[in-house]
Amino acid sequence: MTVVTNKKYTSQQADIETSSENYLKRFEGEAGRYFLDTQKKIVLALLNNYKGASVLDAGGGHAQIAVPLVENGYRVTIAASSPQCRKLPDLQLKQDEYNFSVCDLLDLPFEDGSFDIVLSFRLLTHEPNWSYQIAELCRVARFAVVVDYPDKRSFNTFYNLLFSLKKKIEVNTRPFMTFKRSQIAKQFAKNGFTTIVSKPEFFLPMVVHRIINNSGISSALEKMCKWLGLNFMFGSPVILMAIKSHE
């Protein structure tokens, strides 16, 4: 993996992989569409009070967040570590519909509070300097930051076993870090973002949904798990919104 040297840290350019056509293939089929639809609904609901806001999508070359945001009237800038990360957004959006910045994601070239909302998906789990990454996202956010991460309090407890199964099915999957909710919330609080809203996406491991590959069945199973309270207590990945404190 290519690395880029930051003034404080050495950052792995994890977004190059998530911006690739190879990565896009992981979201083909019914299961993939179900994952993206669930993600989109949660993000749009979280941002409902910020309609038309300026948004920075850090590491967003996968276009999973940028496309629905642009379609719903948000002013989007994608920050990526390489020009090649622009390929997927350009396939789905017109070039004048969003801005694109090539930069070190641990040293964003924007002033403090430059964007109303800052998002970063598929990034923290692959960033060794994740705590500094959160600090940098918070620095450029005026109101809130939204990230996703794999939660330890889930089937990720069986990471080694499930990853082997995941690798057999997905082939191109990568190792990833998991986090405690308190661990993430504490880091946001250090940067002045003290109100936390957590939305776990699924109770069942995503690899199980890939095996099922039927959005109707997956949706029914997850609704039952949500009704039982399993999703909130043990769901993963978690989409977390941290709102800035204004004292």
N, C-alpha and C positions, 0 to 999 in steps of 0.2 A: 504493500500500500504506500502511495506517495505521502510524504509528510511535508509540512510547511512550518518554518520556525517563526514563532510569535515573540514579541518583545519580552514576554514572561514565560511562555510555555512552548512546547512543541506539540502541534495539533495534528492528529490524523485526519485526512480529508475523507471522512466517512460518507459525505454526501455524494461523492462521485459514483459510488456503487448504487446508492438509492436513486440516482438520477439516470441510471442506465436502462436500456431496453430489456436487458436480461432481468433486471429487478422488476420491471413492469409486468413481465410474464407471470410473476408470482401472484398477480391479482387478476388473472384471467379466469374464466369459468364462473359458475354460480357462487362458489365460496368467496372468490376474490371480489366479485361485485357486492356481495353481502358485507364484507369487511369495509369496503370503501363507502358504501351507503350508510352504514352504522356510524362510521367516523364523521362523515359529512353532516349527518343530522345532529350529532352531539356538538360539533364545532359551531354550526350555524345557530343552534339554540343558545350556546354560551355567549355568542356575540350579538345576540338579538338587541341588546340595549346600546349597541355601538354601530348601528347601521350607517353605511357610508364612510366608515372610519378609514384612516390610513393604516395600512398593515404591512409589517415587515415579515416575510416568510423566510426565516434563516435556515439554510440547507434545504430549500423547497424545490429543488430541481426535479423532484419526482412528480410535481404538479398535482398531487393528490388534494392539497388544500387550496392552492392558488386558483385553480379552475373554478370550483364552486364559489369561492369568494368573489372573483371577478364577475361571475354570472349573477351574483346577488348584490352588485353595486359597490363593493369595497374597492378601495384604491390600493393596489397591491404592488409591492416591491419584493422581488426574490433576491436573496443574497446567497451566493454560492462560491465555492472555493476554486472553480475552474470554468472557463467558457463552455466546455463540453456539457455542463449541467443545464444548458439552456435548450437542449434538443427536445426534450419531452414537453416543456411549456410551449415552445414554438409550434409543436404539432397540434396543440389543442387551443391555443390562444393566438390572437393577432398581436403582432409586435407592439402596436400602440395601445394595447389593452393593459399592459403592465410594464414595470421597470425592472431592470436586471443589473445587479452589481456583482462583479467578481472581486472577492476579498478574502482575507483571513477571517474565518468565522469566530475566532477568539480575539479579534481586534477589529471590530466592525467600524467602517469609515463614516460613521454618522455621529452627530452631536447628541448629547444627552436629551432624552425625551423627544427624539425626532419623529417617532411614530405613535399613533394612538394605541395600537395593539401590536405586540410582537409574538409570532408563533414559531415553533420549531418542532417538527415531527421527524421521527426516525433518526435522531441525531444524538441525544443525550446518552442513549444506551451503548453507543459506540465511541464516545468521547472520554478518554482517560481523565482529562481535566474538566470533568462535567460541572464541578462546583464553580469554576471560573467561567464556564460557558453560561451558566445560569446568571452569574453576576453581569456578564456582558449583555445578555438579553434584557435584563432588568434596566440596565443603564440607558438603553435607547428607547425604552417603553414609557409612554406618558401615563397610561391608565392600567394596562394589564398585560400579562404574559400567559400564553397557552402552550403547554408542551405535552408530549406523551412519553410514557416510560413503562417498562415491564415491572410489575409489582412482585416483591418477594412473597407477600401474603396471598398466594394463589397456587395454582398447579406448578408454578415455577419453583416451588419447593423441591419438585422432582426434576429439576433442570437437566441433570445428566442423562436420565432415562428418556425424558421427553425430547431432548435435543437430538439424541440418536435416531429416534423415530422421525422427528421433523426433518433431519438431514436425509433420510432415506426417501421421504416423500417429496421434499422441496429441492433437494440436491444442492442448490446454490445458496442455501441459508448460511448465516454467519453466527459465530459466538456473540453473545451480548451480555451486558451487565444488567443486574436486577437491583431494585432499590426498595427501601422501606418508605412508606408514605411520610412518616415523621422526618426521615432523612431529607427528602425533597422539600417538604414544607419548611423545615428549619433553615435550609439554604436560601429560600425565597425571603423568609422573614429577616435574615441578615441584610438583605438588600432593600428592605422597606416594603415588601409585598406580603402583607400579613393575613389577608383574607383569602382563604383557599377553598375552591370548589372542585371536588374530585368526581369524575364520571368514569367508572370502570366500564370497559366495552363488553367483555364477555366473561362468563364464569368458566365455561368449558374451554380447554386449550384450543387455540386456533388450528392446530394440526388435526384435531378431531373434526372440526367443521370442514376442513379440506377433504378429509376422508368421506364425510357425508356428502359434500358437494351438492347440497340442496338447500337453497335459501329459505324455503318454506319450513322445512324441518328444523333448520338451525334457528330460525326466528322463534318458532314455537318452543323449542327447548330453552332458549335464552329467556323468553318471557316467563316461563315457569320458574327458572332459576332466580329471576329478578323478583318474582312474587314471593318466593321463599326467603328472600333476603341474601341469597348466596352471592349474587352479582356484586352488591355493594360491599359485602364483607371480604370476599375472596376473588373479585374479578381482576382481569388483566388482559391487555394493557390498560393503563389508566390515562385518561385525558384530564389534565389538571389545569385549572385556571387560577392564577395568582393575581390578586388585585392590589394595586398600590395604595398604601395608606397616605391620606392627605390630612395632616394635622395642622 
